[in-house]
Amino acid sequence: MPAILGALKVISVGSSGVVHIGDAIVIAPKSAAKTYAGSGSFNTGDFPSTYNVVSSTNVNDQDIADTNVAGL
C-alpha cells in the first residue's frame, strides 16, 4: 500500500547501508561481516556486571568462505 511521505532528510548512509523509500520486493545489501567477541563483550546498560573467571574465544575457522556475496 503506497504511503504519503512528507519531508525527508538523510544525513548519512554507510557503505553497505540501504535507504528504502516506496514499494520494494527485495532489499539486499551487498556486504558480509564476521565478528568474534568474548564473554561479556556486548553488554549494554548503565551498570553491567559480568563475572568471568576464565574466558576464551575460538577464532579458528576451517571454512574457505563463510558468506559469499555476489552482485554488482
C-alpha positions as CSV (number, residue, x, y, z in Angstrom):
1,M,0.0,0.0,0.0
2,P,1.6,3.3,-1.0
3,A,2.3,5.9,1.7
4,I,2.4,9.7,1.5
5,L,5.8,10.9,2.6
6,G,6.5,14.3,3.9
7,A,9.9,16.0,4.3
8,L,12.8,13.6,4.5
9,K,16.4,14.4,5.5
10,V,19.1,11.7,5.1
11,I,22.2,12.8,6.9
12,S,24.5,9.8,6.1
13,V,24.3,6.3,4.8
14,G,27.1,3.8,5.4
15,S,28.9,1.9,2.7
16,S,26.7,-1.1,3.0
17,G,23.5,0.7,4.1
18,V,20.1,0.8,2.4
19,V,17.7,3.7,2.2
20,H,14.3,2.4,1.3
21,I,11.5,4.8,0.2
22,G,8.5,3.4,-1.5
23,D,7.5,-0.1,-2.5
24,A,10.1,-2.9,-2.9
25,I,10.1,-6.6,-3.5
26,V,13.6,-7.4,-2.2
27,I,16.2,-5.3,-0.3
28,A,19.6,-6.9,-0.3
29,P,22.7,-5.0,0.8
30,K,25.9,-6.4,-0.7
31,S,28.2,-6.9,2.3
32,A,29.1,-9.5,4.9
33,A,30.9,-9.4,8.2
34,K,32.1,-11.8,10.9
35,T,32.6,-10.7,14.5
36,Y,34.4,-12.5,17.2
37,A,33.6,-11.5,20.8
38,G,34.4,-13.0,24.2
39,S,32.3,-13.4,27.2
40,G,30.6,-10.1,28.3
41,S,31.6,-8.2,25.1
42,F,28.3,-6.9,24.0
43,N,26.7,-6.0,27.4
44,T,24.6,-2.8,27.3
45,G,23.0,-0.7,30.0
46,D,24.1,1.6,32.7
47,F,25.8,-0.7,35.2
48,P,26.6,-4.1,33.6
49,S,28.1,-6.7,35.9
50,T,29.9,-9.7,34.4
51,Y,31.9,-12.3,36.4
52,N,34.3,-14.1,34.0
53,V,37.0,-16.1,35.7
54,V,38.4,-17.7,32.6
55,S,37.2,-16.6,29.1
56,S,38.4,-17.7,25.7
57,T,37.1,-17.0,22.2
58,N,37.9,-19.6,19.5
59,V,38.7,-17.7,16.3
60,N,40.0,-20.6,14.3
61,D,37.8,-21.1,11.2
62,Q,38.3,-24.0,8.8
63,D,36.0,-22.8,6.1
64,I,37.3,-21.2,2.9
65,A,34.4,-18.8,2.6
66,D,31.7,-18.3,5.2
67,T,29.4,-15.8,3.4
68,N,29.6,-15.4,-0.3
69,V,28.3,-12.1,-1.5
70,A,27.5,-11.9,-5.2
71,G,26.1,-9.0,-7.2
72,L,27.0,-5.6,-8.6
